[in-house]
Amino acid sequence: MIEVSNLTKEFNGIKAVDNISFSVKKGETFVLLGTSGCGKTTTLKMINRLVEPTSGEMRIEGRKTLEEEPTKLRKQIGYVIQNIGLFPHYTVEQNIAVVPQLLKWDRNRIRNRTNELLELVGLVPPEDFLKRHPEELSGGQQQRVGLARAFAADPSIILLDEPFGALDPITRRQIQKEFKKLEMMLAKTIILVTHDIFEAFDLADRICLMDEGRVKQIGTPKKLLFSPKKKFVKDFFRSNRFLLELKVIPLKDLLPVISDTGIRDETLPKFEESTSLLDVLETMESSKDPKSAFRIMDSAEKIKKVTTHKDALEAFLKIRLKMTA
Amino acid sequence: MNQVNTFFDFILSHQNEILEQTLEHISLTVIALTISVLIGLPLGILLTRRKRLASPVLGVVGIIQTIPSVALLGFLLPLMGIGVVPAIVALFLYALLPIIRNTFTGIEEVDPSVKEAAQGMGMTNTQILGKIELPLAVPVIFAGIRTATVINVGIATLCALIASGGLGEFIFRGIALNNMNMILAGAIPAAVLALLLDSVLSILQKFIRKIIKPFLILSVIFVFIIVPLLVLPSFIGSSFRAGFTAEFMERADGYPGLKRTYQFEMDTMELDPGLMYRALKNGRVDVICGFSTDGRIKAYDFKILEDDKNYFPPYQAVPLIRGETLRKYPILRDIFAKFKGKITDEQMAELNYRVDRIKESPSKVARDFLEQMGFQIPKRSGKGADIIIGAKNFTEQFILAHLFAYLIESYSSLKADLKTGLAGTKICFDALKSGQIDLYPEYTGTGLLAILDVDEHTRKSLMNDEQKIFDFVREESKKKYDLEWIHPLGFSNSYALMMRKKQAEKLNIKTITDLKSYIENQKAAEDRN
């Protein structure tokens, strides 16, 4: 649990971060979203004290971080940056082992942990990567090593500063998708900084939208989209609105207004009711027939309804009108 | 081929000396370099933490770098004297810029995201420096150290001018004696040494991360234990020291002969002719080998020790002229006859003093002197040159060359032109033989020993008698080269041992024999202790 209260940072009299407060629940993925210069990175860096706040305070599990030794604090918080910042003179193994070594783990424990992490981030078999230097890896592989390094000492909090920003769009998409599913992300409290709206909507439990150093609104993606508190928030999502709506509305929301074809065919594709309509459409795209049907299941794998995506889209349009109104 | 053979002969016959000088050279360079690294590296690191200091510090160090090396040695002379210490200080100052600048730049250029990641992972500043910044800056830092090494090996040759030893001794002695083999025997090992040290460092660079700790410890031990051992003797040493030029140390009529004639030895060190007088004045040495007509004798209040065994051959100044020129313009003989014996040692010293110390032009000094002697000097005019007068590259020769020109133009319709600053006896004499110049002022002693290169037996037979030597060189030069020594000018610019007048009076030393007994008493006293 992270609590940030009344945090302000001035650089030469100019407020980069202006009196912001929020709290992040344990295990939550919290996204700081905004355009460049909105103060999101400064906010993130104040949490691990790479930047010292001008005023305000922060607590982690109730402890005031400003009263702790910064280096000790940072060892408990994973940190991933856009340019990755792998140490070019270290091998992959040595890079991952940095924090465990600072914490004086014994050699065997470090070796086991390194192997485990490489597998977790999908660099398999680990032996192929351990002895390589960063320059011998692709950008995507480097970012995976960067993630592994941040997770090395199994911190409960991870800070990510535009972690996928330096990757090409295809690799970025792929890593973002995997990232959500990574086992090691479970039960971690994550604060992620990004300017990419889709990334935010993909990964966030809650989003904190910032502008000019201030918080504009904090809430779930759905809340920000359908109940914007300010004009700024509404305008921020205007150009991508339709896609974002497809993304935030899960099948579950459509169930009341969707019609059932009545067909019960085990071979039809199935989706869990928490899946967003956008994901359904993307997956179903290969079958060109608008009448092709799919099954909607609940979390216990019980069929709720069977429908076509034409019907699903119609249902979505109805719901959408209702929600926006 | 012959040149190559004589070079190898020279190397073989001087191998001990070459080895010794090379070792001196290496120790000078390595000591200075180690100190520079131990100081420059932390300073470079400090600048990355206190960026405001960076540009003033780099500026100052940069300015030191631009001081010409001989000038820097000159600045250090009054502060630290001569010998190994000022040499190491000079080398240290020159090595500082590349080392500080490259350390600073090397660390500054480490990718900021790498530093941020290291910091974000909880490394302390010291850990970031030791594990990240320094290892990544190693190539740049080493490039700086290697530059400094090559610079230092080069500049260390110049340090021979302030009696610190090294391969420069051969180079400067070789230049003074016009001995190409000797120059090469200093220059080639110096070049090889530069390349060698550079390669050693490039190998070291590859392993530095593994051996850095023992290496640093060794360096510190080296500096704190070995350096004082090397440096201290030059402070303690003997209380009475002589400073001689490279040429004097080597010439048969220099120190080797002096030792034999007077049967005594002194603590000596090699010095640049230009720095030698200042070193005596500042009390860094107590006796030097000057020239009896040097202007600085008066300026610095020195005393010339009487050569009571008549060891130094007389160096009477005489116009040396081509036979061909003399036959073409016989009037020249009459002109110089008017001037025969007109300048005394003291007068010549006074003229040199006016140029060296009061900074009057040689031409004006020559003219004033002639007018004062009652010669009629017309304004020089017109072009064309019937006679070309040469001169070696020191003050007295400049003055005499101008004097000759005024004389010739006053008492004949001939036009004279000057070609001054010829570097050394050999160059001047070769120019005369080949007819590039018609005459120049030469000294009988030089004629005897450097030009005619007579054997020991002939030398002894002349018994350092002024007249005998003059007659001998005149006849031999005429026979061998068709060159004529005409009328002696009067003074003799011979080698002379000199001391500070005050000290000489205090110790009651008037002659070289007095000096000998003083030194022997000193030694006996030291041995008793």
Interface residues (C-beta under 8 A of the other chain):
Chain A: N48 L50 P70 T71 K72 L73 R74 K75 Y79 I81 Q82 N83 I84 G85 L86 F87 P88 H89 V98 V99 L102 G146 R149 L159
Chain B: D111 S113 V114 K115 E116 A117 A118 Q119 G120 M121 G122 M123 T124 Q127 I132 P135 L136
